Amino acid sequence: MTDNGNAPALAATAAGSWEMVSSENFDAYLQAVGVGAPARAAANAATPVQTFSYEDGLWTLETVTGMQNTVDEFRLDQEFDLATPDGRKATSVVTGEGNRLTEVRRIGGGTARSCGSSPTRRSW
């Protein structure tokens, strides 16, 4: 259940820049969603910094990897279009509950993808 009334409090917690400190099963996830070996190697070597900001219901997420930078803008619970770092079209929905933002991404118009019993976890 998404708590949109909590968005300003969530923004106060999430706003700022965050450097990745760990990554689990990311290569398996990338392989499961069809990313080729050279792009997976580059993605696994990256140490992204993500910067979240929030104003008037609009979230902005800037991701800087040193190789490729992206900026995504979204509103909680509303689907938005984006491109994956390797150029594929995707849609995403971000929800917020408590002190957590959760994204579900669909690549190429398909269903949400995972890598079975070993989901990826990336921590900032």
Helices and strands as residue ranges (DSSP letters): G 4-6, H 7-14, E 16-19, E 22-24, H 26-32, H 37-45, E 49-55, E 58-64, E 69-74, E 80-83, E 89-97, E 100-107, E 121-123
